[in-house]
Amino acid sequence: MDCDEIAERYFNNPFVETICFGGLEPFDTGIRTYHLLLLYLKKEKAKYKYDKPLPTFVFYTGYYPDEVKDEIEYLKKYFSSVSVIIKFGRFIPDRPHRFDDVLGVELASDNQYAMRLEDINDI
Protein backbone atom coordinates (compact mmCIF):
# COMPACT_ATOMS: atom_id res chain seq x y z
CA MET A 1 0.00 0.00 0.00
CA ASP A 2 1.47 3.36 -0.91
CA CYS A 3 1.34 6.59 1.12
CA ASP A 4 -1.59 7.96 -0.93
CA GLU A 5 -3.75 4.97 -0.12
CA ILE A 6 -2.80 4.93 3.55
CA ALA A 7 -3.60 8.65 3.89
CA GLU A 8 -6.88 8.27 2.00
CA ARG A 9 -7.99 5.37 4.16
CA TYR A 10 -6.90 7.05 7.38
CA PHE A 11 -8.34 10.52 6.84
CA ASN A 12 -11.60 9.33 5.27
CA ASN A 13 -12.53 6.70 7.83
CA PRO A 14 -13.91 8.16 11.07
CA PHE A 15 -13.32 4.89 12.93
CA VAL A 16 -9.58 4.59 12.30
CA GLU A 17 -7.30 6.23 14.87
CA THR A 18 -4.16 4.14 14.58
CA ILE A 19 -1.72 2.96 11.94
CA CYS A 20 -0.15 -0.31 13.01
CA PHE A 21 3.08 -1.80 11.69
CA GLY A 22 3.47 -5.49 12.34
CA GLY A 23 4.38 -8.68 10.59
CA LEU A 24 7.90 -9.48 9.56
CA GLU A 25 9.90 -6.95 11.60
CA PRO A 26 9.13 -3.25 11.28
CA PHE A 27 12.45 -2.15 12.79
CA ASP A 28 14.37 -4.16 10.20
CA THR A 29 12.57 -2.31 7.38
CA GLY A 30 14.24 0.94 8.31
CA ILE A 31 12.57 3.40 10.62
CA ARG A 32 13.10 6.21 8.11
CA THR A 33 10.47 4.55 5.91
CA TYR A 34 7.88 5.30 8.60
CA HIS A 35 9.19 8.84 8.95
CA LEU A 36 8.42 9.40 5.27
CA LEU A 37 4.86 8.22 5.90
CA LEU A 38 4.53 10.61 8.86
CA LEU A 39 5.80 13.52 6.75
CA TYR A 40 3.38 12.59 3.98
CA LEU A 41 0.42 12.46 6.40
CA LYS A 42 1.37 15.87 7.83
CA LYS A 43 1.52 17.31 4.31
CA GLU A 44 -1.86 15.81 3.35
CA LYS A 45 -3.48 17.03 6.58
CA ALA A 46 -2.31 20.58 5.87
CA LYS A 47 -3.11 20.43 2.15
CA TYR A 48 -6.70 19.25 2.60
CA LYS A 49 -7.25 20.90 5.98
CA TYR A 50 -8.37 17.65 7.61
CA ASP A 51 -9.81 18.11 11.11
CA LYS A 52 -8.78 14.62 12.14
CA PRO A 53 -5.60 14.45 14.24
CA LEU A 54 -2.59 12.51 13.03
CA PRO A 55 -2.76 8.81 13.92
CA THR A 56 -1.17 6.92 16.74
CA PHE A 57 1.62 4.81 15.27
CA VAL A 58 1.92 1.31 16.77
CA PHE A 59 4.98 -0.82 16.10
CA TYR A 60 4.82 -4.54 16.88
CA THR A 61 8.42 -5.68 17.29
CA GLY A 62 9.99 -8.83 18.63
CA TYR A 63 12.97 -6.83 19.82
CA TYR A 64 13.49 -5.50 23.33
CA PRO A 65 14.29 -1.80 23.95
CA ASP A 66 18.02 -2.34 24.44
CA GLU A 67 18.21 -4.05 21.02
CA VAL A 68 16.68 -1.12 19.12
CA LYS A 69 18.18 1.90 20.90
CA ASP A 70 18.96 3.75 17.67
CA GLU A 71 15.43 3.27 16.31
CA ILE A 72 13.89 4.47 19.58
CA GLU A 73 16.10 7.57 19.59
CA TYR A 74 15.13 8.26 15.97
CA LEU A 75 11.44 7.93 16.82
CA LYS A 76 11.86 10.25 19.81
CA LYS A 77 13.55 12.83 17.59
CA TYR A 78 11.18 12.77 14.63
CA PHE A 79 7.89 11.42 15.99
CA SER A 80 7.55 13.62 19.08
CA SER A 81 4.54 15.37 17.54
CA VAL A 82 2.44 12.18 17.42
CA SER A 83 1.54 9.31 19.70
CA VAL A 84 3.74 6.22 19.32
CA ILE A 85 3.32 2.86 21.03
CA ILE A 86 5.84 0.04 20.71
CA LYS A 87 5.07 -3.60 21.57
CA PHE A 88 8.30 -5.30 22.62
CA GLY A 89 9.26 -8.94 23.05
CA ARG A 90 9.48 -12.12 21.06
CA PHE A 91 6.72 -14.69 20.97
CA ILE A 92 7.69 -17.66 23.13
CA PRO A 93 5.54 -20.78 22.58
CA ASP A 94 3.81 -22.38 25.55
CA ARG A 95 4.05 -19.26 27.70
CA PRO A 96 0.87 -17.84 29.22
CA HIS A 97 -0.94 -15.00 27.45
CA ARG A 98 -0.88 -11.55 28.98
CA PHE A 99 -3.35 -8.65 28.75
CA ASP A 100 -1.53 -5.41 27.98
CA ASP A 101 -3.12 -2.24 29.36
CA VAL A 102 -1.31 0.11 26.95
CA LEU A 103 -2.56 -1.68 23.83
CA GLY A 104 -5.77 -2.98 25.36
CA VAL A 105 -5.21 -6.44 23.86
CA GLU A 106 -4.11 -9.91 24.89
CA LEU A 107 -0.49 -10.55 23.94
CA ALA A 108 0.67 -14.03 22.93
CA SER A 109 3.25 -14.57 25.67
CA ASP A 110 3.91 -13.04 29.06
CA ASN A 111 7.33 -11.62 28.16
CA GLN A 112 5.73 -9.19 25.68
CA TYR A 113 4.68 -5.67 26.69
CA ALA A 114 3.89 -2.30 25.17
CA MET A 115 5.15 1.15 26.07
CA ARG A 116 4.36 4.64 24.94
CA LEU A 117 7.40 6.23 23.31
CA GLU A 118 7.51 9.06 25.83
CA ASP A 119 7.72 6.51 28.68
CA ILE A 120 10.83 4.76 27.33
CA ASN A 121 13.85 6.05 29.24
CA ASP A 122 17.38 4.93 30.04
CA ILE A 123 17.79 2.12 27.56
Secondary structure, 3 states (H helix, E strand, C coil): CCHHHHHHHHHCCCCCCEEEECCCCHHHHCHHHHHHHHHHHHHHHHHHCCCCCCCEEEEECCCCHHHCHHHHHHHHHHCCCCCEEEEECCCCCCCCCEEECCCCEEECCCCCEEEEHHHCCCC
